[in-house]
Amino acid sequence: MPIALLALCLNVALAVHAAKTGRFSPWGWIIILLPPLGGIAYVLVEVLPDLLG
């Protein structure tokens, strides 16, 4: 149960991040509809390149 709650919180945080950065469509829907894979894809494609510069 704690793992499911942690995954839910992570998905919500990623969806909020996508909305704040103006990338909600289509990333928000991908994160919401494909919870584990959508979040991983968003982090790999959008967040990591921003962090690495």
Beta strands, then each sheet from edge to edge (+ up, - down):
end
